[in-house]
Amino acid sequence: MKKNEEKTKILKNRYVPTAEFYSQIIDSLQDYSILTLDNEFIINSWSSGAEKIFGYKTEEIIGEHFDIIFTDEDKKSGVPKVEIDTSLKEGRAVDNRWHICKDGSKFYAYGLVFPLKGLEGELLGYVKILRDLTIRRKNEDAIKKYVKELEELNNHKENILAIVSHDLRSPLSGIIGAAKYLSSNFEKMPNSEVKEMLDLLYKSSKDELNMLDYLVEWARIKYATEAFSPKKIILLGYVQKVFEKLNETAQLNTINLHHEVKENESVFADGKMLLSVLQNIVSNAIKHSNPGGKITVSAKSKDDKIVVEIKDDGIGMSKEIQEKLFTPQMNILASARKKNKGAGIGLLLVKGFLEKNDGEIWVESTEGVGSSFYFTLPINEPIYKIDSADKIEFDENV
């Protein structure tokens, strides 16, 4: 018996790990960020894995509040405090979320927080462990985006075929019929009637060509990805280009084009697509404005995006039209073309361009008062985001 006790004592003295031993283990976990906080939530230790993932040296981060690693959105929502409160209540808090590095970049991580207690049960502080899951998150989002794009490709293909059969075929039949009638009865018709019919044929043919151009451009969004070349660009320059191009049309209708865009406001987007988006929306605003009206383009930053507003004080639109504005419906497209407004297919083109650039578009309008079209574009090259409706459940098996 004595022999066994002596053997156990020798083994304990020889093999019980020291604090330095544990520190070496923690620092060897390069895929994990491990930090500790005091009772005021101030960072008081920082592993080498944390240095690698966040970019902060130990001497830079010690003494900082631990909310420094959270996004502005999470800080506003009180996420850091919720983590602490949950860890005290349940013994630990776990989640998967985005965090901020020293250089402002984001990474997606599994996080675990638990209270650090002394021998007497007193609260000494907290331990937070993070595992970088950015590559995994990007892969998952890339797959989701790819599946979504495949679904959209199929929808766009069907929409294009429907428009070709409905919105191009019918008018072309009318053009052919009118041309045949003119050819057969030319000698018997008065000059004024011939001229009227030729003018109609010219206008109808031109409308068909415009529609075909829209369709080709719309298809290019989805099928010609090599033409897509996003980069950091100054927004104001593109607004001014559109104003220069449409100024004559606006002046003919005594409409004032005005902007409130800062000189250094930039977005991450394809320049040609941005130009097309602005030109389509401003052009539509001119068509739907009353003589003497005003169109204003403004921009403001929100989180990691720029929100652009194109506001007019024109005829506005009903709720019913607003709800169907960005959906390819044949009766709306045909009606828009008959009224020579052209907004139908043009706005579908705009929506496609913006989605390609990780943006979105919506409208607010009141009949008789005017409309405001809003669209967003990222300020910097975007990391794939998680849709708010797509909740990510915590997964410990990683």
BELCOR-V673925 format. One record per backbone hydrogen bond with DSSP energy under -1.0 kcal/mol. CO is the residue of the C=O (numbers start at 0). NH is the residue of the N-H. E is the energy in kcal/mol with one decimal. If there is no record, write none. Layout:
co=CO nh=NH e=E
co=CO nh=NH e=E
This chain:
co=0 nh=4 e=-2.0
co=1 nh=5 e=-2.4
co=2 nh=6 e=-2.1
co=3 nh=7 e=-2.5
co=4 nh=8 e=-2.2
co=5 nh=9 e=-2.2
co=6 nh=10 e=-2.4
co=7 nh=11 e=-2.4
co=8 nh=12 e=-2.4
co=9 nh=13 e=-1.8
co=10 nh=14 e=-2.8
co=11 nh=15 e=-2.1
co=17 nh=21 e=-1.9
co=18 nh=22 e=-2.3
co=19 nh=23 e=-2.1
co=20 nh=24 e=-1.8
co=21 nh=25 e=-2.5
co=22 nh=26 e=-2.4
co=23 nh=27 e=-1.0
co=25 nh=28 e=-1.2
co=27 nh=29 e=-1.7
co=28 nh=31 e=-1.4
co=30 nh=131 e=-1.2
co=32 nh=129 e=-2.7
co=33 nh=46 e=-2.2
co=34 nh=127 e=-3.0
co=35 nh=43 e=-2.6
co=35 nh=44 e=-1.1
co=36 nh=125 e=-2.0
co=37 nh=40 e=-2.0
co=40 nh=65 e=-2.4
co=41 nh=37 e=-2.0
co=42 nh=62 e=-2.6
co=44 nh=35 e=-1.3
co=46 nh=50 e=-1.7
co=47 nh=51 e=-2.1
co=48 nh=52 e=-2.3
co=49 nh=53 e=-2.8
co=50 nh=54 e=-1.8
co=53 nh=101 e=-2.9
co=56 nh=60 e=-1.5
co=57 nh=61 e=-2.2
co=60 nh=63 e=-2.3
co=63 nh=42 e=-3.0
co=64 nh=67 e=-1.8
co=65 nh=68 e=-1.3
co=66 nh=69 e=-1.5
co=68 nh=99 e=-2.3
co=70 nh=74 e=-2.3
co=71 nh=75 e=-2.5
co=72 nh=76 e=-1.5
co=73 nh=78 e=-2.6
co=77 nh=81 e=-2.0
co=78 nh=82 e=-2.5
co=79 nh=83 e=-1.8
co=80 nh=84 e=-2.9
co=81 nh=85 e=-2.6
co=82 nh=86 e=-2.3
co=83 nh=87 e=-2.0
co=84 nh=88 e=-2.0
co=85 nh=89 e=-3.3
co=86 nh=90 e=-1.4
co=92 nh=112 e=-2.4
co=94 nh=110 e=-3.4
co=96 nh=108 e=-2.6
co=98 nh=106 e=-1.9
co=100 nh=103 e=-1.6
co=104 nh=100 e=-2.9
co=106 nh=98 e=-2.6
co=107 nh=132 e=-3.5
co=108 nh=96 e=-2.2
co=109 nh=130 e=-2.4
co=110 nh=94 e=-1.7
co=111 nh=128 e=-3.1
co=112 nh=92 e=-2.3
co=113 nh=126 e=-2.7
co=115 nh=123 e=-3.2
co=115 nh=124 e=-1.2
co=117 nh=120 e=-1.7
co=121 nh=117 e=-3.0
co=124 nh=115 e=-2.8
co=125 nh=36 e=-2.8
co=126 nh=113 e=-2.2
co=127 nh=34 e=-2.4
co=128 nh=111 e=-2.5
co=129 nh=32 e=-3.1
co=130 nh=109 e=-2.2
co=132 nh=136 e=-3.1
co=133 nh=137 e=-3.1
co=134 nh=138 e=-2.4
co=135 nh=139 e=-2.4
co=136 nh=140 e=-2.8
co=137 nh=141 e=-2.8
co=138 nh=142 e=-2.1
co=139 nh=143 e=-2.2
co=140 nh=144 e=-2.9
co=141 nh=145 e=-2.4
co=142 nh=146 e=-2.6
co=143 nh=147 e=-2.5
co=144 nh=148 e=-2.6
co=145 nh=149 e=-2.2
co=146 nh=150 e=-2.2
co=147 nh=151 e=-2.6
co=148 nh=152 e=-2.8
co=149 nh=153 e=-1.9
co=150 nh=154 e=-2.2
co=151 nh=155 e=-3.4
co=152 nh=156 e=-2.4
co=153 nh=157 e=-2.1
co=154 nh=158 e=-2.6
co=155 nh=159 e=-2.9
co=156 nh=160 e=-2.3
co=157 nh=161 e=-2.2
co=158 nh=162 e=-2.6
co=159 nh=163 e=-2.8
co=160 nh=164 e=-2.3
co=161 nh=165 e=-2.3
co=162 nh=166 e=-2.2
co=162 nh=167 e=-1.1
co=163 nh=168 e=-1.6
co=167 nh=171 e=-2.0
co=168 nh=172 e=-2.1
co=169 nh=173 e=-1.7
co=170 nh=174 e=-2.3
co=171 nh=175 e=-2.6
co=172 nh=176 e=-2.3
co=173 nh=177 e=-2.5
co=174 nh=178 e=-2.5
co=175 nh=179 e=-2.3
co=176 nh=180 e=-2.2
co=177 nh=181 e=-2.5
co=178 nh=182 e=-2.4
co=179 nh=183 e=-2.1
co=180 nh=184 e=-2.1
co=181 nh=185 e=-1.1
co=184 nh=188 e=-1.3
co=189 nh=193 e=-2.0
co=190 nh=194 e=-2.8
co=191 nh=195 e=-2.1
co=192 nh=196 e=-2.2
co=193 nh=197 e=-2.6
co=194 nh=198 e=-2.7
co=195 nh=199 e=-1.9
co=196 nh=200 e=-2.4
co=197 nh=201 e=-2.6
co=198 nh=202 e=-2.5
co=199 nh=203 e=-2.7
co=200 nh=204 e=-2.5
co=201 nh=205 e=-2.3
co=202 nh=206 e=-2.4
co=203 nh=207 e=-2.1
co=204 nh=208 e=-2.1
co=205 nh=209 e=-2.3
co=206 nh=210 e=-2.3
co=207 nh=211 e=-2.5
co=208 nh=212 e=-2.5
co=209 nh=213 e=-2.2
co=210 nh=214 e=-2.3
co=211 nh=215 e=-2.5
co=212 nh=216 e=-2.3
co=213 nh=217 e=-2.8
co=214 nh=218 e=-2.6
co=215 nh=219 e=-1.8
co=216 nh=220 e=-1.2
co=218 nh=222 e=-2.5
co=219 nh=223 e=-1.6
co=223 nh=226 e=-1.6
co=224 nh=227 e=-1.6
co=230 nh=268 e=-2.3
co=232 nh=266 e=-2.6
co=234 nh=238 e=-1.8
co=235 nh=239 e=-2.6
co=236 nh=240 e=-1.7
co=237 nh=241 e=-1.9
co=238 nh=242 e=-2.3
co=239 nh=243 e=-2.4
co=240 nh=244 e=-2.0
co=241 nh=245 e=-2.3
co=242 nh=246 e=-1.3
co=245 nh=249 e=-2.4
co=246 nh=250 e=-2.7
co=247 nh=251 e=-2.0
co=249 nh=254 e=-3.0
co=250 nh=253 e=-1.9
co=252 nh=291 e=-1.3
co=255 nh=294 e=-2.9
co=257 nh=296 e=-2.3
co=261 nh=264 e=-1.2
co=264 nh=234 e=-2.4
co=266 nh=232 e=-3.0
co=268 nh=230 e=-2.0
co=269 nh=273 e=-2.5
co=270 nh=274 e=-2.4
co=271 nh=275 e=-2.0
co=272 nh=276 e=-2.5
co=273 nh=277 e=-2.6
co=274 nh=278 e=-2.5
co=275 nh=279 e=-2.5
co=276 nh=280 e=-2.2
co=277 nh=281 e=-2.7
co=278 nh=282 e=-2.3
co=279 nh=283 e=-2.2
co=280 nh=284 e=-2.2
co=281 nh=285 e=-2.2
co=282 nh=286 e=-2.1
co=283 nh=287 e=-1.8
co=285 nh=288 e=-1.3
co=287 nh=314 e=-2.5
co=289 nh=292 e=-1.8
co=292 nh=255 e=-2.6
co=294 nh=257 e=-2.9
co=295 nh=310 e=-2.8
co=296 nh=259 e=-3.3
co=297 nh=308 e=-2.7
co=299 nh=306 e=-3.2
co=301 nh=304 e=-2.0
co=303 nh=378 e=-2.2
co=304 nh=301 e=-3.1
co=305 nh=376 e=-1.7
co=306 nh=299 e=-2.0
co=307 nh=374 e=-2.2
co=308 nh=297 e=-2.5
co=309 nh=372 e=-2.5
co=310 nh=295 e=-2.5
co=314 nh=367 e=-3.2
co=317 nh=321 e=-2.2
co=318 nh=322 e=-2.3
co=323 nh=326 e=-1.4
co=326 nh=328 e=-1.4
co=328 nh=332 e=-2.2
co=329 nh=333 e=-2.6
co=330 nh=334 e=-2.1
co=331 nh=335 e=-2.6
co=332 nh=336 e=-2.0
co=333 nh=337 e=-2.3
co=334 nh=338 e=-1.9
co=335 nh=340 e=-2.5
co=335 nh=341 e=-1.1
co=336 nh=339 e=-1.3
co=342 nh=346 e=-2.5
co=343 nh=347 e=-1.1
co=344 nh=348 e=-2.0
co=345 nh=349 e=-2.1
co=346 nh=350 e=-2.5
co=347 nh=351 e=-2.3
co=348 nh=352 e=-2.4
co=349 nh=353 e=-2.5
co=350 nh=354 e=-2.4
co=351 nh=355 e=-1.9
co=352 nh=356 e=-1.2
co=353 nh=358 e=-3.2
co=354 nh=357 e=-1.6
co=359 nh=375 e=-2.2
co=361 nh=373 e=-2.9
co=363 nh=371 e=-2.9
co=365 nh=368 e=-2.2
co=365 nh=369 e=-2.1
co=369 nh=365 e=-2.2
co=370 nh=311 e=-2.8
co=371 nh=363 e=-2.3
co=372 nh=309 e=-2.7
co=373 nh=361 e=-2.4
co=374 nh=307 e=-3.2
co=376 nh=305 e=-3.0
co=377 nh=267 e=-3.5
co=386 nh=389 e=-1.6
co=388 nh=390 e=-1.2
co=395 nh=397 e=-1.6
